[in-house]
Amino acid sequence: MAGDRGRRAGRRLSALPPLRDDGLPTLPTGEPILQRWFVIAALVIVPIGIAVTVWAFLAIPRDELTPAERRPPGGPEVTIERGDAQFGASTETEAGPSCTSTITLIGDSGTRATSRRALEATCELLRSGRYPTANEGLRAWLRNDGLLRIAVFELSGVEGSARREDGRLVVELNAKFQFEDASRAAPEVVHQLTLLGRDTWPGEPLTVAAALEAAEAQADACAQMTFDGPAPRGCRDVEDLLASDDPRAQLTEAGYLDPEVEG
């Protein structure tokens, strides 16, 4: 019985093509099943094909957005357009810290911790007295049943946005701040509060003057903070915007209203 199994196994093994010294299969006659030139050519062509594909993908021309275009205006009810947003399933809430104690933080424990740290750092900045319009925005936020939430934005370059929603003012922060020191979000909160501090919003779209003032406030807030590693993208954007030859033209091109030009 065992001998029969051994003979059957031997026949199966003998049915497999023998191998040459180079490891490639051959016919019983010793002729290679795959010609050596074909194998060598495949070994050369495959990596070249991969390299060409990667090069072609990287070579596709992409329009580079200006700093102003990376924070497009939203309209009369939204400060900055962030596209669609994905929110966590949790609806747990808690009160904000310090100067934002009547602001509602919503989300799971990690999300609320991010919001709390961002607001703690924001309150430290506001106490300096350097941001009067942002302080007005904070008061407006407090008066209007303010809410802070974290979301994954469709427009990934947008760090923050605010909107009037069901009669309350909602500030949103990009979920990326959950994966770094959340105090880095404070300049963006100052930016949003500066927009909220304008008398004309909500109700009318943001103007170039409003966007410039908010950018200047954010740039100053960025300068007041010490970051571990590179500054947040929002800080670099406002720095580039304000250092450009014509910030007003950039903002107008991005869609902000300029009453001086229209007048």
C-alpha positions in Angstrom: 0.0 0.0 0.0 2.7 2.4 1.0 4.7 1.3 -2.0 1.8 2.2 -4.3 1.5 5.6 -2.7 5.2 6.1 -3.2 5.0 5.1 -6.9 2.1 7.4 -7.5 3.9 10.3 -5.9 7.0 9.5 -8.0 4.9 9.5 -11.2 3.4 13.0 -10.2 6.9 14.4 -9.6 8.2 13.0 -12.8 5.3 14.7 -14.6 6.6 18.1 -13.6 9.0 19.8 -16.1 12.6 19.3 -15.0 14.6 22.5 -14.1 17.8 23.7 -15.6 20.7 25.0 -13.5 19.3 28.5 -13.9 16.0 27.5 -12.2 13.8 27.8 -15.3 11.6 24.9 -16.4 12.5 22.8 -19.4 10.8 20.2 -21.7 11.8 16.5 -21.3 14.1 17.1 -24.2 16.0 19.7 -22.2 14.6 22.6 -24.3 13.6 25.6 -22.1 9.8 26.2 -21.9 10.4 29.9 -21.7 13.2 31.2 -23.9 15.9 32.9 -21.9 15.8 36.0 -24.0 12.0 36.4 -23.1 12.7 36.1 -19.4 15.5 38.6 -19.5 13.5 41.0 -21.5 10.5 40.7 -19.1 12.8 41.4 -16.1 14.0 44.6 -17.8 10.7 45.8 -19.3 8.5 45.4 -16.2 10.4 47.8 -14.0 10.7 50.3 -16.9 6.9 50.1 -17.5 6.2 50.8 -13.8 8.6 53.7 -13.9 7.0 55.2 -17.0 3.5 54.9 -15.4 4.6 56.7 -12.3 6.4 59.4 -14.3 3.3 59.9 -16.5 1.0 60.2 -13.4 3.4 62.8 -11.8 3.7 64.7 -15.1 -0.1 65.3 -15.4 -0.4 69.1 -15.3 -2.2 70.4 -12.2 -3.4 74.0 -11.6 -1.7 75.3 -8.5 -4.2 77.1 -6.2 -3.3 80.5 -4.8 -3.5 80.9 -1.0 -6.8 82.8 -1.4 -8.3 80.0 -3.5 -7.4 77.4 -0.8 -10.0 79.2 1.4 -12.8 80.0 -0.9 -15.7 82.2 0.3 -18.9 80.4 1.2 -21.7 82.9 0.9 -24.1 84.8 3.2 -24.6 81.8 5.6 -21.1 80.2 5.4 -17.7 81.9 5.9 -15.4 79.5 4.1 -16.6 76.8 1.6 -15.4 73.4 2.7 -17.6 71.2 0.4 -19.3 68.2 2.0 -18.3 67.2 5.5 -18.3 63.9 7.4 -19.1 64.0 11.1 -18.6 61.3 13.7 -21.7 59.4 14.9 -21.4 60.5 18.5 -23.8 63.3 19.7 -22.3 63.6 23.2 -21.7 67.2 24.3 -19.9 69.2 26.9 -19.3 72.9 27.6 -16.3 74.7 26.2 -13.4 75.8 28.5 -12.5 79.2 29.9 -13.8 82.1 27.7 -16.0 79.7 25.7 -17.9 78.1 28.7 -21.3 78.5 27.0 -20.1 77.0 23.7 -21.2 73.4 23.1 -18.5 70.9 22.0 -20.0 67.9 20.2 -18.5 64.5 19.3 -16.8 61.5 21.0 -14.3 62.0 23.8 -11.4 62.3 21.4 -13.1 64.9 19.3 -14.2 66.9 22.3 -10.7 66.8 23.7 -9.4 68.3 20.4 -12.0 71.0 20.5 -11.3 71.8 24.1 -7.5 72.1 23.6 -8.1 74.3 20.5 -10.4 76.7 22.5 -8.0 76.8 25.5 -5.2 78.1 23.2 -7.6 80.5 21.5 -8.7 82.0 24.8 -5.0 82.6 25.7 -4.6 84.5 22.4 -7.8 86.5 22.8 -6.8 87.6 26.4 -3.8 89.4 24.9 -6.1 92.1 23.5 -4.5 91.9 20.1 -7.7 90.8 18.3 -10.6 93.1 19.0 -12.7 91.9 16.0 -12.2 88.3 17.0 -13.4 89.2 20.5 -16.5 90.7 18.9 -16.9 87.4 17.0 -16.6 85.4 20.2 -19.4 87.5 21.7 -21.5 86.9 18.7 -20.7 83.1 18.9 -21.7 83.1 22.5 -25.0 84.9 21.9 -26.1 82.6 19.1 -26.0 79.2 20.9 -22.5 78.5 19.6 -21.4 75.0 18.7 -17.9 73.7 17.8 -17.5 70.4 15.9 -14.8 68.5 14.1 -15.3 67.2 10.6 -13.6 65.7 7.6 -13.9 68.3 4.8 -14.3 67.5 1.2 -11.9 70.4 0.5 -8.9 69.1 2.4 -6.9 72.3 2.3 -9.6 74.2 4.3 -8.7 74.2 8.0 -11.9 75.8 9.3 -15.3 77.1 8.4 -18.3 78.7 10.2 -22.0 78.7 9.3 -25.4 79.7 10.5 -27.4 76.5 11.0 -30.8 76.2 12.5 -30.5 79.6 14.2 -27.1 78.9 15.8 -23.6 79.8 14.9 -21.4 76.7 14.2 -17.7 76.7 13.9 -16.0 73.7 12.3 -12.4 72.5 12.4 -10.7 70.1 10.0 -10.3 66.6 11.6 -6.6 66.7 10.9 -6.2 68.6 14.2 -7.1 65.4 16.0 -3.8 63.9 14.9 -1.5 66.7 16.2 -1.4 69.1 19.0 -4.8 70.7 18.8 -3.5 74.1 20.0 -2.2 74.4 16.4 -5.9 75.1 15.5 -6.1 78.3 17.6 -5.0 80.7 14.8 -7.7 79.2 12.6 -10.3 79.7 15.3 -9.1 83.4 15.6 -9.5 83.6 11.8 -13.1 82.3 12.0 -14.0 84.6 15.0 -12.6 87.6 13.1 -15.1 86.8 10.3 -17.9 86.3 12.8 -17.1 89.7 14.3 -18.0 91.6 11.1 -21.4 93.3 11.3 -22.5 92.2 7.8 -22.1 88.4 8.3 -24.2 86.3 8.4 -26.5 87.9 5.9 -24.1 89.1 3.2 -21.1 87.4 1.6 -17.7 88.2 2.9 -15.8 91.0 1.4 -12.1 91.4 0.5 -11.7 93.7 3.5 -13.1 91.1 5.9 -10.9 88.3 4.4 -7.8 90.5 4.7 -8.5 91.5 8.3 -9.1 87.8 9.2 -5.9 86.8 7.4 -3.9 89.5 9.2 -5.3 88.3 12.6 -4.5 84.7 11.8 -1.0 85.6 10.7 -0.4 87.5 14.0 -1.8 84.6 16.0 0.5 82.3 14.2 3.5 84.6 15.1 2.5 84.5 18.8 2.6 80.7 19.0 5.5 78.3 19.1 4.8 75.2 17.0 6.5 71.8 17.3 7.6 71.3 13.7 6.4 73.3 10.7 3.6 75.8 11.1 0.1 74.7 10.2 -0.9 75.0 6.6 -3.3 77.8 7.4 -0.4 79.9 8.8 1.7 79.3 5.7 -1.3 80.2 3.5 -1.9 83.6 5.1 1.8 84.4 5.2 2.0 83.7 1.5 -1.2 85.7 0.8 -0.1 88.8 2.7 3.4 88.6 1.2 2.0 88.5 -2.4 2.2 91.4 -4.7 -1.6 92.0 -4.6 -3.5 90.2 -1.9 -6.7 92.1 -2.8 -6.5 90.9 -6.4 -6.0 87.3 -5.2 -9.0 87.5 -2.9 -11.2 89.1 -5.6 -10.1 86.3 -8.1 -11.1 83.7 -5.4 -14.6 85.1 -5.2 -14.6 87.6 -2.4 -16.6 90.8 -3.0 -14.7 94.1 -3.3 -17.2 97.0 -3.0 -14.5 99.5 -3.9 -14.0 97.9 -7.3 -17.7 97.3 -7.9 -18.6 100.9 -6.9 
